[in-house]
Amino acid sequence: MQENKKVYYLYKSVQEDNILPITSKCDLSCIFCSHKQNPPGVETISFGNLSLQKIDDLINYLDPDKPIIIGESATKIIEGEPLVHPEFKKIIKIIRGKYDDTKIKITTNANHLNQEMLNFLNNFDDIVLNISINYIDPKLRKNVMGKNCHVDILKTLKYLKKTTIDYHFSMVALPQLFGIEKIESEISEMVNYDPLSIRVFMPGYTENTSEKLKFDFNEIYDSLQALVHNLNLKQEIPILLEPPKLENLKKKIIGVIKNSPADKAGIKYLDEIQTINNKKVISRVEAFNLIKKLKNPIVEIKRNNNLLNKEIIKKSGKDSGLILNYDLSQKRINEIERTILANKNKDILFLTSELGYKLVNYIVNYHLQFKKQNNLKVDQVINTYMKGSIISAGLLTNQDIKNYLNNFDNSSFELLILPSIMYDIFNNDLSGFSYKNIEKEYNLTVKLV
């Protein structure tokens, strides 16, 4: 990618995602790191430590009404460990000087989260730490995260617990290496330090991954899903499996933050939202956003076939403590409907990822009731570019779409609908190719939703 495009991408990413990249450097070498497993041709942006002057300028483009995110990888930009930036403390001070009450979410591997750093962060309000602990067992943690993982994580967590900082934990689960029982004991140990939640990430692999890290995807996913469910039934700290496999628009609560407004209202794990202030909502995203927006919303829930009304006492715009999986917003669902209706006289092929297929198929054919429209086909695309366990839409490429189209038994369609998350702000996939190449090569129209 040309340098001027990299800079443009940097600014647009800050504006659109409210992510503030400060460094691409990381001093650990986690065995599951995706950057080690990418096939040749994957387009990434790495810039070392950004200068304080550049960061100061980028901060001006952040939206103060949304949380400012530091260290969370969500774009082509390689996000390193933010605490290795030599000016990290100055960066936090600059942000707070410009946005005094905006929440700042920092993702860190905790390798530099010592007592001095915790004392510094504890001086600011609305700082949230997302700590990639992975494993608490010191030997296991060093085995997974590399020889440079020198921090005494138990000492750090004991001190962290004494602060007023909000924090979440996460782990990349590797039961294929350590067994499901060890994963359970590690999560149970994390619970003792009272995080707001614990995210359990399903591991992934590509053809470039070492053989010892490869596994049967469905077997591992099912075992982790069962483990997470059983743990959520036993204790109060929400345990979240990512990515979730969604099949419909049922708005089931997958977690409630302890002592939050929703917890005090008596809402529980697996309660299903029916209405909010007597208004029906379509998706999980819509329900979450509406509850956050409202003051003291009354949420009708379904629990064991009983309907209950729960008033969540909170201020407008404040978090409720409810955790729901992310599906599609009403805006995105409406966009899908408009696209199909505007092209109802054309043959339409709607392609999505393996992970998103059941949800998208449900929305299109059942929620939007296009099942009887014979000129519309919804199907899933296998990720052949990564060649492994990768099943998300964000990692699909033009090559995956071409492989599908080359084997498609009916080439009469005129419109191809693809997930917009496949492409960046330049309309390029992660290997640097635009969807317009597909339009030209196959002589059809592509619409991104």
N, C-alpha and C positions, 0 to 999 in steps of 0.2 A: 504494500500500500504506500502511495506517495506521501511525503511528509506533510504537505498541506492538507491532504485528506485525513491524515491521522489527527492533526490538530482540530480540524472541523468535527471529526467524530468525537473527540474528547469533549468539546464544548456542547455538542448536541446530546451526548450521553448524560452530561450533568443536567442539562435543561429538561430532558424528557424523562429520565429515571431518578433524578435527585440523588444520584450516586456521585460522590466526590472521590475520584481516584487520586491517591497521593504517592503511591509507589507500586512498582511491579516486582520489587525484591522480596524474597523470603529466605530466611536462614534455616528452614527445615527441609527435609526431603521425604515427605510422606509417601509411603509405598503405593497409596491409592491415587496420588496426584494425577489429575486428568491431563496436565500438560506433558507428562512423560508418555502418555498413551495415544496422543493424537497422531493420526496418519499424516504422511507428507501432503502438503497443500493446504492444511488448515490455516486460515488467515487470522493471526492474532496481533495485538498491539501491545508492545512492551516499551517502557520508557524509563526504567530505573526509578530513582527518586525525583519526583517533580520539584522544580525550584519553588521556594516559598513565594516568590513573586508571581509565578504562574498559578499556584494554588490560591493565592489571595485574589487574583482576578477571577478564577473559576467560581469562587464562593459567591461572587456577585450574581451568578446565574442560577443559583439554587432557589427553590420555592420554599419560603419560610413556613408555609402552611402544611408542608409535608415533612415527614421525618427525613433528616439528612443521613445518608448511608455511607459508611466508610469501610472498605475492606471486603465487601460482598461482591463476588463475581456474578455478573448477570449480562455482560456484553462481551464483545471481542477483546476488550481491554483486560490484560492480565492483572488481576488484583493481588498484590502481595500481602505481606504482613504489615499492617499500618504502623505498628509500634517500632518497626526498625527505621522508620524515617527519622533522621536526626533532629528535625524540627517539629516532631509530632505535638509536643506540648504547646508550641507557639501556634500551630494550626488550630488546635482546639480553642485557644484563647481568641484567635482571630474570628472564628465562627461565632463564639459566644459574644464577641464585641459587636457583631453585625446582627445576629439573631439571638436575642437573649432568652427566649423561651421556646425555641424550636427543639424538638427531640432529636438527639444525635445517637444513631445506632452504629456501634463499632464491632466489627467481626475480628476476632483475634485468636491466635493459637495459644495464647497465655504464656509464651516463652519469655516475654519481657514484662509480664504483668506482675511485677514485684510489689513490695509494700509501698515503696516510694511512688510508683505509678498509680497504685490504687488510692493513695492519699491525695494525689493530684486530682484524679478524676472525681473523687468524692467531694471535692469543693464545688462541683457544678451540678445544677439541677438537670433533670431530664436527660441523663446519660444512660444508655442501655448497652450492656455488653452481650454480644453473642459469642460465647466461648467455645471454640472447637477443641474440646477436651479429648475426644475420641476414646481414650482409656485412662483410668485413674491409676491402675497398677503401674508403678514406675518402670518396671522392666518391659512390660507390654507396650507402654506408651513410647518408650525409646525404640522398641522394635518396629513399631508402626510409623513413628514420626521422624526417625533418624537419630544419628548420634549427637547432633547438635541440640537435641531436646534435653536441656539440662535443668530446667526448672523443677523445684520441688512442688508439684502440683497440689499435694495435700496441704502444705503450708500456705500456699496461695489461696486455696479455697477456704481454709479456716479463717484467714484474715478477711477475705472477700465477704464472708458471711456476716462479719461485724460491721461492715460499711452500710451506707444507705443506698448503694448503687443497685439498680435493677439489672438482673442478668439471666440469661438463658444458656443452656448447655447444648452441645450437639456431638454426635459421634457418627463416623462412617462404620457401619457394622460389618464385620468380617467373620461371620460364623463359619465360612468354609475353611478358615485357618484355625480358629480358636474354639469352635463349637458354640451352639446356641446357649448352653448353660453359662458359659463365660460372659457372653453378651448380656444375659440377664443379670448376672452378679455385678457387672460393671455399671449397668443402669441403676440397679438398686443402690449401689454405693453413691452414685451421683445424687440420688434423691435425698440422701442425708444432708446435703449442703443447700437444700431449699431453693433450687432455681425456679424461675417462673414456669419454665417448660423445658423439656428435653426432646430435641429433634433427632430421630434415628434415620440416617440416610442409607438407602439401599445402595450397596456398592455397584459399580459398573465396570465393564471392561471392553476393550477393543481388540482387534487382531494383534496389536502391538504390546498388549499386556502380557506380563510373564505368566507362564502356565499355572503357577501355584495360586494365582489370584482369580483364575477363571472358575466358573461354577455353573450349575444348572439354575437358570434365572427363576423359573416358577417355583422350584423347590425352596430356594433361599427366601424368595419373597413371601411365600405362604408361611414359612416358619417364623419370619420376622413379624408378619402381620398378626399371627396368632399370639406371639409373645407380647407385642405392644398392646393388643386388646386385653389380655389377661392382666398385665401390669396396671392398665387403666382401671380395671375393676377393683384392684386391691388398694390403691393409694391415691392421694389427692393431687400429686404433681402430674400435669398433662404430659403424656408421652406421645409423640407424633411421628408416624412413619411417612417418609418422603422418598419418592413421589407417591401420591395416593393413586389408586386405580378407581376412577369414578365411572359409574354406569348410568346415573340419572341425576335429577335435580333435587333430590331429597336433601333438605337442609338440616342434616344431623350434626349435633354439637360433638366435636371430637376432643374437646378439652375445655376446662374452665379454670382460669388462673385463680389460685388460692387467695382468699380474702378480697377478691375483686368484687365490684358491684353485682356481677352476674352470679358469683358464688354466694354472696349474701342474700341474693334473691331466691336462692334455692334451685338454680338451674344445674343440671347434672350431665355427665357424659352420656352421649347417645340420645338425649332429648332431641326431638325433631321440631323445628320451628314451623308453625302453621301460618300465623299472621303477626303483624307488628302494628300496634294501635288499630287493630281491626282491618288492616290492609294486607291483602295477599301479596307475597313477594315470590318472584320466579326462581331466582338462583341464590346460591350461597353468598356470592359476592354482593348481590343486591341487599340481602338480609344483613350482612355484616356492616355494610356502609350505612344503611338506614338506621340501624341500632346505634352506631357511633354518632351519627348526626343528631339524633333526637335527645331531648332532655326527658329523663324518667320514662323511657318507652315501656309499654305494656306488651309483653311477648306471650303469645299463645303457643304452648308447646304440646306435643303429643308424647306421652310416656306410658308405655305398656297399654296402649289403646285408650288411655284416659287423656282428656284435654284439660290443661291447667293454664291459668293466667298468672304470669309472673311480672311484677313491676321491677325494673332495674333502675335503682336510684342513682343517677349520674347526671353530670352537666352535659350540655350540648357540645358535641365535638370531642368528647373524652372517651377513652377506651372503656368497653364494658367488661372485658375479661373473657369474653367468649372467643373460642377458637373454632373456625370452620375451614374445611378444605377450600382451596381456590378453584372455582370452575370458570364460568363465563359471566360477564356483566350483562345486564339487560340491554345495554347499548350494543354489545357485540352480538347478542342473539337477534336483536332487531336488524342489525346489519346483514346477518346471514339471511334472514327472512326477506329483506328488501332485495338482496342480490338474486335470490331464487325467483321471486315474483317478477322482477324486472326482466328476467330471461326465461319466463315460463314457456315460451315457444321454441326454446333451444334445447338441445341435448346437453345435459350438465353432468360433469364428473367432479365430485367433491372428495378430495383426497386429504387424509389426515394421518397422524402417526399411530403406531400400535397402541401407545398409552392413551391417546385421546379418542380412539375410534369409537368405543362403546358410548361415551358421553356425547360425542358429536352426532353419532347415528341416532341416539335417543332424541336429542334436541331437534334434529332435522325431520326425522320420520314420525315421531310420536308427539313431542311437545308442539312443534310447528305443523304437524299433521300433513307432511308431504309424502307419506308412505304410498299413497295411491298414484303419485305422479310418476308415470312409467319412464319419462325421459330424464329422470334424476337418479344417479347412482352414488352412494357414499361407500368409500372403501378405505382400507388402511395400506400404508406404504411401509415395507420393511426397510430398515436402515442397513443398506449394503455398503455404504461408504465407510462407516466405522467398523463394520463386521464384528459384532460382539453382542453385548446385552443392551445396547443403546436403543431406547424405544420412544424417546420424547421428540416432539415436533421441532423444538429449537435446535436440534442437532441433525435434522434432515437436510439434504442438499439437492441441488438440481440433478446430480447423478442418480440419486435414489428415485426421483420422479421419472427420469428418463428410463431407468431400468424397469419401472412399473409400466410405463407407456409402451415400451418395446415389446412387452409380453401381454398387453391388454388385448382381449379378444374382440373388442368392438371399438373401432376407431372413428365412429360416426359423430362423436360428441363435438360441440362447438365451443363450450365454455369449460375451463378448468379452474376450480376453486381450490386455493391452497392456504395453509395457515400463514398469517402474516409474520408470525414469530420466526419463521424460517429465514427472514431477510432483514438486513440492517437498514440504516437510514439512507444508504446508497442503493437499496434494492438488491443487495448482493447476499448470497448465502455464505456459510462459514468458510467456503473454499474460494470465495471471491467472484462468483458468477451470478448474474442477474436472472430473474425469472423471465426477462424479455428474450433471453436466449431460447427458452422453451417455446415461447410464442412463435419465434421465427422458425425454429427447427421443425415444429409440428403444425405450423399454420393454424393456430387457434388463439383464443383470447384467454388470458390468465387474470383472475381476480383474486386479490388477497383479502382475507377476512380474519 
